[in-house]
Amino acid sequence: MKLTPDPKQALLTELNKCRACRFCVDVCPTYQVSGGLEALSSFGRIQIIRHLLTGMLELDDSLSYALYSCLQCRRCENTCKAKGQALEICEIIQQARAYLAPDYAKEVTNGV
């Protein structure tokens, strides 16, 4: 996924490729460890990003945490690819972090 001059539109275009099959959810380690908290699954993160970009949600600490708790293990992508879609979920999450919550990681590492 390459960001165009309009990163918001590029992210929305990629998000619209998701068929919402949810096969990626069960393989997500943060989803498993959380006891099934949807926001900490790959599909949940995709939905959070979509709603942040469209203005349905406002970024707060819990949503930033959901975005930054992704381990980038790519299990979701492997499952997505195996099911015939091949969405670059980890890349979408990385780009969304940079666009929506770029200062969150700095605050966490600086202890703010």
C-alpha positions as CSV (number, residue, x, y, z in Angstrom):
1,M,0.0,0.0,0.0
2,K,1.4,3.3,-1.0
3,L,0.1,6.5,0.4
4,T,-0.9,9.1,-2.0
5,P,-0.9,12.9,-1.4
6,D,-4.1,12.2,0.5
7,P,-3.3,9.6,3.1
8,K,-6.8,9.6,4.5
9,Q,-8.3,8.6,1.1
10,A,-5.6,6.0,0.5
11,L,-6.4,4.4,3.9
12,L,-10.1,4.4,3.2
13,T,-9.6,2.9,-0.2
14,E,-7.6,0.0,1.4
15,L,-10.1,-0.4,4.2
16,N,-12.9,-0.8,1.6
17,K,-11.2,-3.9,0.3
18,C,-12.0,-5.8,3.5
19,R,-14.9,-8.2,3.0
20,A,-15.5,-8.4,6.8
21,C,-15.1,-12.2,6.7
22,R,-13.5,-12.0,10.2
23,F,-11.2,-15.0,9.6
24,C,-8.3,-12.8,10.8
25,V,-9.8,-12.3,14.3
26,D,-9.1,-15.8,15.7
27,V,-5.5,-15.8,14.7
28,C,-4.7,-12.5,16.4
29,P,-2.6,-13.0,19.5
30,T,-3.7,-9.8,21.2
31,Y,-7.3,-10.8,20.7
32,Q,-6.6,-14.2,22.2
33,V,-4.7,-12.8,25.2
34,S,-7.4,-10.1,25.8
35,G,-10.0,-12.8,26.3
36,G,-11.8,-11.9,23.1
37,L,-11.9,-8.1,23.1
38,E,-12.8,-7.2,19.6
39,A,-10.9,-3.9,19.6
40,L,-7.7,-5.8,20.1
41,S,-8.2,-7.9,17.0
42,S,-7.1,-7.1,13.5
43,F,-10.7,-6.7,12.3
44,G,-11.5,-4.6,15.3
45,R,-8.5,-2.3,14.5
46,I,-9.7,-2.0,10.9
47,Q,-13.1,-0.9,12.1
48,I,-11.6,1.6,14.6
49,I,-9.5,3.1,11.8
50,R,-12.5,3.3,9.5
51,H,-14.6,5.0,12.1
52,L,-11.8,7.4,13.1
53,L,-11.2,8.4,9.5
54,T,-14.9,9.0,8.9
55,G,-15.4,11.0,12.0
56,M,-17.7,8.4,13.8
57,L,-15.1,8.1,16.6
58,E,-12.7,10.5,18.2
59,L,-9.2,9.4,19.0
60,D,-8.6,8.8,22.7
61,D,-6.2,6.8,24.8
62,S,-8.1,3.5,24.5
63,L,-8.3,3.7,20.7
64,S,-4.6,4.7,20.5
65,Y,-3.8,1.7,22.6
66,A,-5.8,-0.6,20.3
67,L,-3.8,0.7,17.3
68,Y,-0.4,0.5,19.0
69,S,-1.0,-2.9,20.7
70,C,-0.9,-4.7,17.3
71,L,2.3,-6.9,17.3
72,Q,2.7,-6.7,13.6
73,C,3.1,-10.5,13.5
74,R,1.2,-10.7,10.2
75,R,-0.8,-13.8,11.2
76,C,-3.9,-11.9,10.1
77,E,-2.4,-11.2,6.7
78,N,-1.4,-14.8,6.2
79,T,-5.0,-15.8,7.0
80,C,-6.4,-13.1,4.7
81,K,-4.1,-14.3,1.9
82,A,-5.1,-17.9,2.5
83,K,-8.8,-16.9,2.1
84,G,-8.1,-15.2,-1.2
85,Q,-8.2,-11.5,-0.3
86,A,-4.6,-10.6,0.6
87,L,-5.3,-7.3,2.5
88,E,-2.2,-5.8,3.9
89,I,-3.6,-5.4,7.4
90,C,-0.3,-4.6,9.2
91,E,0.6,-2.0,6.6
92,I,-2.8,-0.4,7.0
93,I,-2.4,-0.3,10.8
94,Q,1.1,1.2,10.5
95,Q,-0.1,3.9,8.1
96,A,-3.1,4.7,10.4
97,R,-0.8,5.0,13.4
98,A,1.3,7.5,11.5
99,Y,-1.7,9.5,10.3
100,L,-4.0,9.3,13.3
101,A,-1.9,8.9,16.4
102,P,1.7,9.9,15.6
103,D,2.5,11.3,19.0
104,Y,1.2,8.3,21.0
105,A,4.3,6.2,20.8
106,K,6.5,9.2,21.8
107,E,4.3,9.8,24.9
108,V,4.5,6.2,25.9
109,T,8.3,5.9,25.5
110,N,8.9,9.3,27.3
111,G,6.6,8.3,30.2
112,V,4.2,11.2,29.6
